[in-house]
Amino acid sequence: MNIQKIPKSQVLVLIGAGHANIQVLKHLTMRNYEGLQTILINNGYSSLYSGMMPGLIENYYKFEDVSIDIPKLCKNSETIFINDEVIKLDEKKNYIYFKNHPPIKYTALSLNVGSRSKTNKLNISKDAKIIKVKPISNLHNQIILIENLIKKEKFISCSIIGGGVAGIEIAFALKSRFKNNIKLTIFSNQKNLEKNINSRSLKKILKLLVKNNMDLLNSEIISIKDKYIEDKDKNKYPTNISFISTGAMSLSWVVNSSLNLDQDGFIKINSYLQSENYKNIFATGDIASLNYAKRPKSGVMAVRQGEQLKKNIFKFLLGKNLSSFKPQSHWLYLIGTGNQNAVLNWRNISINGNLVWRLKELIDRRFIKKFSFNGPMTNSKKKIRLPLSIKVQNQINLKMRCEGCGSKLSKNNLLSYLNHSNSKNFEILSDSASISLSDKKLMQSIDHIKYFSDMDPYVFGRIAYLHSQNDILSSGSKVNSFSVSLGLPHHEDLAQKFYLEFFMQGIIYESNIDKSLLASGHTYTSDEPGITLNMNGTKILDTSKDQARENDLIYLTKPLGVGFLMSAFANNAKGVSPSVYKKLLNNMLISNKKAYEISNNYKGKALTDISGFGLAAHLIDICLNSNLTANLILNKNLIIAECLSELKLFQSSAYEDNRESSINHIKMMSEKNLNISNLSKILFDPQTSGPLLISINNDQKEEFENEFEKYYSFRPLLIGKFQTKKEFAIEIN
């Protein structure tokens, strides 16, 4: 087969979906750097735009108005998104360590991770109610604390500790939202408020504070208690809740690194936005400190740096000369003052009112719009080839790529993984393994799952294991051992090791929970990466598709919708928001093992699992083998995240085949009911790591549901019951 693609050999890792890094990702939606694997690490599925946060707090904006959809941005930029926290950086060996993922080795690194609210000079008691302004990603979720307090107390006192622009805007936004239910006091340890705005703007802000019955006190707070705060002069001020807006503090893993830092722990960068002592590490935003010009930390600075960052990172990877970032001496401040008003500050110019707010809104919405997508992206990216190693160049010059056994992964890469893996399952290099069996029956299954393009490969490894585990569970068995075959992309060195390690560690994570043995393994390279798992289990219960009984209740262990939601996500459907995408992944990561065990406690039978052929095909098999009819009642709870609009508009490529093979066995009892007609599409939706279909005797209903909910925190989905055989295998009311 002729080589069509340049194998990826360099790995660019972006840590943090801040205002600068997202511009790099946007650039990648329009450029294809051949030979580059890009990975984004971010703790959370959305990136909030700081300029619109005050409007969000006062309920002028909705969450989706001010947030950037990270999964979609990564999908369209062909970037792998990993949702996790960084705990350590080994910049000498180019490794990043995470809380819940294997480490990643990088070629180049971009840090745009923001900062924390400065609390090192505050004594905060454990029972104090506080809200930290930084990181901004957590700020929105904590506003609920104020709502709950007001519902309980009717009227509360709120302290804003810090008199910068952020604290001022938050105070006005809170007053606009909660009005006479809140008393706000701003505490500033400077004689004046924000020092970076002119005197005319300051006077207007002070006047507006008085007009809105908000106090400004020149006081340095040193202690926060449950019911009051205290300043350095021992003055106490009653308060129910306090916002900490005292400036920025660096992150612990940055402080513990060997990067050159300034006196406050921020990364010192040169005019090219590079770390002083590691030229393959770039840093921008709050976490960075220019070593040639002192500037305040702000969202405006991060946005401006992003414009230069997206140029310099790729110049660095291409081996070209970098260009300097020239920070502004002055920039436009647009400070929200509540009720859709704002103050404009530019040098000595100061204007305030609703027109300024409209200008601010126009600028903010324009920025957010850059990162939204309507419909699928076209394949018209400009191609730029990175410098290639001699090894890669020689491979490209070959007319044919080896197939068959010649497509196996490099033994060096395989040994490298095994040498630093914490797994005891080193039998992966064995051609076979000896497994001792009891006198129980041996059950065996095999499943292959094609890799979801740009999905976190560690998550995909977990999903692949759970998907394969379902076959063993539904046969009434327990997984004892498995063999794995990994189809890896045609990448080189770092990029290939990344996929190998993340696929395997995801599989091993789930197998350790399952207490199953990795017996043997195989690797190969492919244009269509994926995971094949051959599982062996021992029979525990005599379960088969002919064991459904009349009047048994029919349950699913979790919702459906993987097929159409993945299709909708690939087409940039608006309804597949970051929260929906998160629910989709979490749904696939729910193991059915405990549900299977619980059903056994109540003489239930896991008759089948719902996989690629969809619910209808699997249920029809049961009905035909058991000589029964399934009477179903469909409702929106059957759908992951209840995305009915997307169910109507999108479908998996396997949908039509599934429907054609099953539709003649189904009778719609209420064909005129449009809701049922739309919902019925879920019957033919293919599932990856889908639910088990379990039958339970009606007498065991409450006990089964209660124990299931106790473990899973949601109830199993009751979708109908088996009845005496009729003309059709499935009837839908």
N, C-alpha and C positions, 0 to 999 in steps of 0.2 A: 504494500500500500504506500503510495507517495505521501511524503510528509506535507501536511497542510498548515500546521501551526508551529510557531516557534516555541520550544519548551521553556517554561518559566524557570529561571535560575536565580533571580534576585528577589528578595523579600522586603517590601516596604511595610512597616507597621506604624499605624497611626493610633496613638493612645489618647482617648478623649475626643468626643464629638463637639468640640468647642467651635467658636465662630471662625477660627482659622482653618482647622482641619476639614470642616465641612466644605470649604471652598476647594480644597484639594480633591475631595470626592466628586464635587460638581465638575471639576475639570476633567476627571476620569470618565464622566458620562459622555464626553465629547472626544476623548482621545484614548487610543488603545496603545499602550506601551508594551510592545511585544517582548516577552522575556521577563515580565514583571508580575509577581504575585503580591496583591495588596490586601492587607488585613486591618480592620478597625476594631479596637478594643474600647468598649464603653460600658459603664455601669448604668444600664437603662436603655429602653427602646426608643426614647424621644430625646431630642435636644431642644431645650427651651431658649428662645431668643430673649436675652436680658432686657433689651429695650422695650419689650412689650409686657414685661412682668407686672408693672404697676397697673396697666389696663386689665390684666388677668385678675389681679387681686381685687380690684373694685368691680369685677363681674362685667366689664365692658366687652372683653374678649372671651371667647370660649377657648378651652385648652388646645383644640386643634388649630385655632387661629395663630397661636404663638409658638407652636412646636414644629419641629422638623422630623419627619418620619425617617428614622435611621435605617430600618430594614429595607425600605424602598430605595433610599439613596444608595445604599450598598449594593442592592440588586442591580440597579441601573448603571453603577460604576464598576460592576464586576469585582466587587470587594467582598471578602468574607467578613461577616459581622460576628463578633464574639462578645456576648454579654457577660462581663465579669469585672472583678476588681484586681488591679495590680498590687502585689504585696512586696515585690523586690525587683530591682534592676541591677543586672550584672553587665555594666557597660564595657568592661574589659574583655569579656567573652561574647558580648552581643546577645545576651539572653534576657528575657523578661519572664518573671514568675507571677503566677496568678493564684487567686483564692480557690478556684474550682476547676481549673484547666491545667493541662500539661504546659511546661514552659515553651516559649517560642524563640527561635534564633532569627535574627534579622540582619539585613544588609544595611538598611537605613531606617531611622526612627524619627517620628515627629511627635513631640509632647505638647498637647493643648488641653491640659487636664484641669484648668481652673485652680481654685485654691479653697481654703477653709476660712471660716470666720475666725478672727483673732481672739482667742480666749485665754492666752497664757498669762494675762494680767488680771484675770477675773477669778474670784473664788465663787464657784457655782455649787450650791448645795444639791443633793440628790433629788430632793422633792421640789426644786424650783422648776417652774414652767417656762421654758425658753424656746425660741425659734431662731435658728441661725440663718442669716441671709445668704451665706455661702456654705456649701455649693448651692447654686441657684436651682439645680434639679430637684432638691428636696424642699425648697421653700413653698411651692404651690401646695403640696400635699399636707403641709403643716398648718395651713390656714384653718383647717377643720377644727383645730384645737380652740381657736377663738370662737367659732360658731357654737361649739359645744358648751363653752363657758358662758356665752351670752344666753343660750337656751336655759341654762341652769341658774345663772345669777341675774339675768335681765340687763344688768349694767356692770361693766368691768373697767378697770384701769389698765392701760397698756403703756409700757415704757419702750422707747426706741433708744438704744444705747449706741450712740455714734451719730455725728451731725454731718455726714457726707451726703452726696447726691442720692445714693441708694437709700439711706435712712429717711431723707426728706420725702422722696417719692413714695416710699412704703407708708409713711405716716399719712400723707394726703389720700392715698388709695384706700387705706383702712377706714379713714373718716368718711370717705365717699360711700363706702360699702355699708358700714355699720352705723353711721350717722350718730344719733343721740344715745345709742347703746354702748358707746365706748368713749373713754376719756384718754387722750393721747398726750404724752410728754416726751419731748426729745431731749436727751442728755448729751451735751457736747463738751469734750475736755479742752476745746479751743474757745477763745473769746468770741470768735465769729464762726458762722457756719462754713460750709464748703469753701476752701480757700482758692479754688480754681475758677470761680465765677466772679464777675465784676460786682461793684458796690450797688449798682442800680438793680441788678437782678436780686441781690441779697435783700435789699429793702422791700422789693415786691414780695419775695418769699416770706419775709418776716410779717409783713402786713397780712398776707393770706393766712398765716398761722394763727394770728390773733383773730381774724374774721371767722375762722373755723373752730375757735375755742380750743386751740392746741397750745401747750406751753413749751417754751424753749429755755432750758436751764444750762448755765455754764458750770458743769460739775463733772468730775471724774469718778465714774462708778467703779468700785473695786470688788463689790460683793453682791450676789443675787441669791435671795432666800425664797422661801415658799410664798410669803405674803408681802415682802418688801425688798427694795434694793438699797444699798448703802454706798455713800461716796467716801473719798479719802479723808474728809473732815468729819466722819461719823454721822452725817445727816442721813436719815432714813426716809424713804419715799414709798408709800403703799403702792403695790402693783399686783395684778393677778397674773400677768404674763409679760415677758420681756423679749424684744427682738434684739439680737446681737448684730450690729452693723458697724463693727469697730475696725474695719479694714481687713486685709488679707493675710493669711498665714500659710506657709508652705505645707506640702504633704510629707508624711513621715518617711515614705519610701524614697522620696527625692532627697530629703535631708540625710538619709542613711547611705546615699550613693556616693561615688567618688567624683561626681560632676563638680566643676567649679561653681560655688554658690556665693551670693552676696551675704551681707551680715544678717539678713532676715530669712535666709534659707532658700531664696529663689535662684533659678539657674541663670548664670551669667552668660549672655549670648553676644556674639559679635554683630557687625552690620549686615551679615548674610543670614542672620537668625540661627546660626549654629552655636552649639555649646563651645565654650572656649577651648576645652581640652579633648573633646570627641567630635570630630568634624562630620561624622555620619549621624549625629544626633541634632535635630532641630527642635527649638522650643519657642512657643508663642503664647500670647495671652497673659493671664495673671501669674502663671508659674514662671515666667521669664522676666529677666531684668537686663535691659540694654546696658552694655558695659561702656558705652560712649555717649549716652544721653539719658538724663533722668526724666522720666515721664510717669504720670499717675497711671494706675491700673484701671482699665475701663473696657467696656465692650467695643467702643469705637476703635481703641488701639488694636484689639484682637482682630477686628474686621479688616483694618488697614494692613496688619501684618499678614493676614491670610492672602491678600492680593499678591504679596511678594513671595510668600511661602510656596504657593502653588507653582511658581516659576522656578524658584531655587532648588526645590527638592528634585525636580526632574532634570534640571541642569546638572545637578550633582550626580544623578544616576547615569546621565548621558556623558559624563566626563567633560562638561563645558564649564566655562568661567561663570561664577555666580555674580549677581548684581546686588547692590547695597539697598537696604531698607532705609528710607529717609523719613523719620518720624516728624509729624507736624508739631510746631511750637504751640499752636492754638487750634482748637476745633470747636465745632458747633455743639452746644449743649441744648437739648430739648428736655426740660424737666417737667414731668407730669405733676399737676397740682390738684388732681381730682375733678370729678364731674365734667370730664372731657375738656379740661383746660390745661394749659402748659405755659412755661416760661422759656423763651428763646434767649440764649446768651451767646454772643459772638464778640470777642474782644470787648469793646466798650458799648456794644449795642445790646439793648434789652427790650424785649417785647413780650407781652403775655396775653392770654385769652384763648377763646375757642379756635380761632384761626391757626394759632400756633399748634394746638392739639391736632388739627386736621393735617397740617404739614408733617407733624411727627408720625401720624398714622400712615400717611402716604408713603413716607420713607421706610417705615417699619414693614408695612405690608409688601412693598416692592422687594425688600430683602428676603422675606420669607418665601415669596412667590418663586424666587430663583431655584428653590429646592423642592418644588412640587412637580408632580408628573401627572399628565392626563393621557391615559392610554399607553400601549406598549411603545418602547423606544425603538427607533429604526436602527438598522445595522450599518449606519453610515459614519462610524467613527473614523477619524483620521488615524492612520497607523504610523507609529514611530518605533523604530527598532532600537532596543538598548544594545550596548556593546556585548558581544557574545564571546564566551571562552572558546579556546581552540577545540576543546572536547565537543561543545555544542555545535560549533561551526562544522566540524568533521561529520557529525551526525546529519546535519542539514544537507551536506554535500552528497550523502548517500542517496542513491536513487530509490532504495527500498528500505523500509524499517523491518527489523526482524519480528516475526510473529511466532506463534507456538511457544515453545520453551524459551526461545530467544527473547521473548518479551518480558521475562522475569525481571523483578526489581534487582538493582545492584546489590550484591552480597554485602558490600561495605555498608550500605545504608541500612540493611537489615540488621547486621551485627551491631552497628552504632546504636540503633534503637534498643536492642536487647541489653546492651552493656549498661545503659543508663536508666533502663526501665526498672521500676520498683516491683514489677510483677514477678511472681514465682513461676509463672507459666512459661518457662523458657523452652518448652517442648515445641514451640512454633517451628524450629528448624528440623524437627524430626519428620520422617516420611510417614510414620504411623505411631500409634500409642497403644499400650496395653491397658485395657480397662476391665476390672473385675466386676462381674455382675452377680446379683442374687438370683434366685429362681424365678424372679418376676419377668414378665414379657419385656422385650426390648422394643421401644418405639423409635422411629427415625423419621426426620423430616429435613427438607432442604428448601431454602428461600434465597432469592437474589433480589436485592434492592438497588436500583440505579440511583446514584448520588443526585440529590437535589442541588442544582447549580448554585454555588456561592453560599450554601448553608454552612454553618459552623460544623466542621467535620467531626468534632468530638461529640456534639449533640447527635449528629447523624449516626455515629457508631452506636450510641445508646439506643436510638430509635430502631436501628437494624436488629439489634439483639432482641429488643422487646417484641418487634414484629415477628421474628422467628420463634420466640418463646411461645407465642400464642398457639401455634400449631401443636406443640407438645401439651400445653395445658388443656386445649380443647379435646385432646384424645384421652384425657383422664390420667395424664402422666406428669412426671417431674423431670426437669432437665438434669442430666448427670454430666454430660460432656458435650463438647461441640468442636468442630473444625471450622476454620475460617479461610476464605480466599478473598484477598483484597485486590480490586482493580484500581490502580493508582494512575493519576494523570501522567502524561509524558513530560514530566518536569525534571529538573536536575537539582542535586545536592539539597540546599536548604528548603526549597519549595516542596520537593518530593518527601523529604524527611518530615516536614510539617504534616502532610496528609497521612503518612504512615503512622506517626505517633498519635495524632488526634483520632483517627479511625480506631486504632487499637486500644487506646486508653478509654475511649467511650465504651467499647465492647467489654473491656475488662472491668470497668466500673459496675456495669449491670451484672456481669457474670459473678463478681464477688458477692453481690447481694443475693444472687440466685444460688450461690455455693456450687457452681458448676466448674468442670475442669476443661481448660483449653487443651485439646488433645493434639492437634496438628494444624499446620497452616501453609498457605501458599500465597505468593504475590505475583502480580503481573502488571504491565502498563497497558493503558487503553485510552481510546478517544472518549469512551463512556465509562468513567469511574463508577465503582459500586462495591457492594459487599455481599458475598455469598456465605451463608452460614448453614452448615450441616449439623443438626442437633440430634443427640441421642438421649432418650429418656426411659425410665422404667414405669411400667403400668401400675397405677395405684387404684383406679376405679375402672370398671367396665363401662365406658362411655362410647356411644356411637350415634350416628345421625338417625337411627331408627328407634330411639328411646324416648321421643316426645310422647306425652300422655294427654288424653282429652281433659280439658279444663285446667291444665297447667298454665300458669302465668308466664308470659314471655318478657324477659328483661334484657337490656343492653347494659354493659358495665360502664360505658362512657358515651358521649355524644358522637355523632357522625359529621362529616363535612370536609375531610382532608383533601379530597380530590378537587372539588370545585373551589375551595378556598385557596389552594396552591395555584390553581389556574387564574383566579381573580388577582392574587398577589403578583403573579408574573405579568399580568396585564395592567398593573398599577391602578387597580380598582380603588376608588376613594373609600369604599366601605371597609376595606381591609386596613384598618388603622394600626398603629403600633400595638395597642392593647389587644386587638383582635389577633394579630400575628403572634403575640406572646401567648395568648390562649391556645392558638393552634399548635404551637410547639409544645406547650405544657401538656396538652391533650395527648399528643403522641408519646410523651415521656411518662405517662401513667402506666405502671405495670398492672397487668390483670391477675398477677399471681395471688394476691391476697383475696381478690374477689372470687377466684376459683376456690380457694380454701374455705371462704365463708359459705359459699353455696353448698359445699360438701357437708358443712355442719347442719344444713337444713334439708338434706337429701335432694339437693338440686343437682342438675346436670348441665355441665358446660358443653352444649351440643355442637358448637362450632365457633370459630372466630370470624369476624367480618373483615375481609381483606380486599384484594383487587377486583373481585367480581361483584362486590357490593352486597348490601343487605338482602335484596330480593332473591338473588341467585342462591345465596347460602340458605336462606329460610325455605325456599322452594325445595331444595334438596332434602331438608329435614321433613317437610310435609309429605313429600312423595314417598320417602323411605318409611315414615311413621304412619302413612295412610290417614292423614289428618288435614284440616284446613286451619290456617292461621288467620284469626280475625284481628286486624290492626287498627289502632286509633293513633293517628299522627298528630303531633303538635310541635310548636316551635322549639320546645325544650330539647328536641331530638337533634338540634343543629348546634354545632360549636359556635358560641357567641351569638346565636340566633340571627345569623346573617341571611335573612330571607331574600333581600333584594339581590345579593350576589348569587344566591342559589338560582334565582330566576334568570340572571344574565350570563352566568359563566358555568362551564362544565369541563370536566376532565376529558382528555382525548379518548379515554376508555369508556366514557359514558354511553355513547350510542351502541357499542357492541354489547355492553351490559344490559341496556334496555331491550335491545332486539332479542336477546336470548331469554328474557324473563317475562316480557309484557303479556304474552298469551296465557300466562298462568295467573294473572292478576285481574281481579274485578273491582272496579271503583264503585262502591255502593252509593256514593254521593258525587257523581261526576260533575254536577253543576256548581259544586262548592269550589270556587277558584282557589281558596286558601289550601284546600286539600290537594287540588291539582298541582299547585306550585310545590307544596311540600313533598308530593309523591316523587319528585325528582331525586330526593335523597335516597330512595330505594336503589338507585342504580349508580350511586357515587362510589368510586373505588376508594378504599381506605388503606393507609399505611399505618401500622401499629394501631389497628382499630380495636373495637370492643369485643368481648366475648358475648355470645348469645346464650343465655342461661334460662332454663325452665325451672320453675319453683311451684310446688303445690300451694294452692290458695290458702290452706291452713297455716302455712309457714310465712305468709306475706309480711306481717308486721315485724316478726322477729328477724327475718332476713334483711329487710330494709333498714331496720334500726342498727343492726350490727355493721352493715355495709357503710351506713352514714357515719357511724362512730369512727371508722378507720379512714374513710376517704373524704369526709367533710362535705359530701354531697350524696344524694340518694340515687340508687340505681334507676335506670329509665324503664318504667313499665310501658311497653308498647302494645300489649294485647294479650290474647290467650289462644290456646289450641282448642279447636272444636271438631265435632264429627266431620268426616270428609264430605265435601261438597264438590260442585263442578270445578271450582278454581282452587288452586293451592293457597292463594292469599286473597282475602277480602278486606277492603279498606272502607271504614265507615266515615 
